Amino acid sequence: MFNQCILVILIFFPTLSIVQNKMCQSVSKLHNTFHKLSSHLLDILHS
């Protein structure tokens, strides 16, 4: 039983960190896209 717990932890945590990294990457991509869009919109409005 104890060994199973260790196994689950060993498998679960790396997976979790990978998922977290992927989420962080997509969030920052979204943020960049949004930033570009908003600055583009501002340019259009000011011209």
TACORMO-V958753 format. One line per field, one symbol per residue. phi: phi as a letter, one per 40 degrees, with the letter a starting at -180 (. if undefined). burial: 1 if it has 16 or more other ideal C-beta (glycine too) atoms within 10 Angstrom, else 0. A space follows every 10 residues. Layout:
# TACORMO-V958753
phi: ???
burial: ???
This chain:
# TACORMO-V958753
phi: .cccdccdcc cccccdccdc cccccccccd ccccccdccc ccdcccc
burial: 0000000000 0000000000 0000000000 0000000000 0000000
